[in-house]
Amino acid sequence: MRKFLSLLFLSIFFNTSAIGVTVNCVGGECKFNNSYHYKYVKTHCLENLNFEKVDTDFLYFTILKTGKKCTVTEIIEEK
């Protein structure tokens, strides 16, 4: 029983820490993968991003590599 609980705890720990939010952006339109806040948005950041790791919030997202904050101007419904 202890081995089972130990394996369960470790699997939860590794599964939650391994999944990150990534984004693909072209011309200010972005598609997010694994985000709790949104799936498609428009932003003032015009950078082209390809599977870039980001940190999301309700009003903005932060590109982890550069530290740049991009404000979300519009949430787009599912495409």
PEGI-V337161 format. One record per backbone hydrogen bond with DSSP energy under -0.5 kcal/mol. CO is the residue of the C=O (numbers start at 0). NH is the residue of the N-H. E is the energy in kcal/mol with one decimal. If there is no record, write none. Layout:
CO,NH,E  CO,NH,E
This chain:
0,4,-2.3  1,5,-2.4  2,6,-2.6  3,7,-2.4  4,8,-2.4  5,9,-2.4  6,10,-2.4  7,11,-2.0  8,12,-2.3  9,13,-2.6  10,14,-2.2  11,15,-2.0  12,16,-1.5  13,17,-1.2  14,18,-0.7  17,19,-0.6  20,53,-2.4  21,32,-2.8  22,51,-2.0  23,30,-2.7  24,48,-1.5  25,28,-1.5  27,29,-0.5  27,42,-2.5  28,25,-2.2  29,40,-2.1  30,23,-2.2  32,21,-1.6  38,31,-3.1  39,75,-2.1  40,29,-2.8  41,72,-2.5  41,73,-1.5  46,48,-0.7  48,24,-1.9  51,22,-1.7  52,63,-1.8  52,64,-0.5  53,20,-0.5  54,61,-2.8  58,71,-2.6  59,56,-1.9  60,69,-3.1  61,54,-2.3  61,63,-0.6  62,66,-3.0  67,62,-2.7  68,70,-0.5  69,60,-2.1  70,43,-1.1  70,72,-0.6  73,41,-2.8  73,75,-0.6  75,39,-0.6
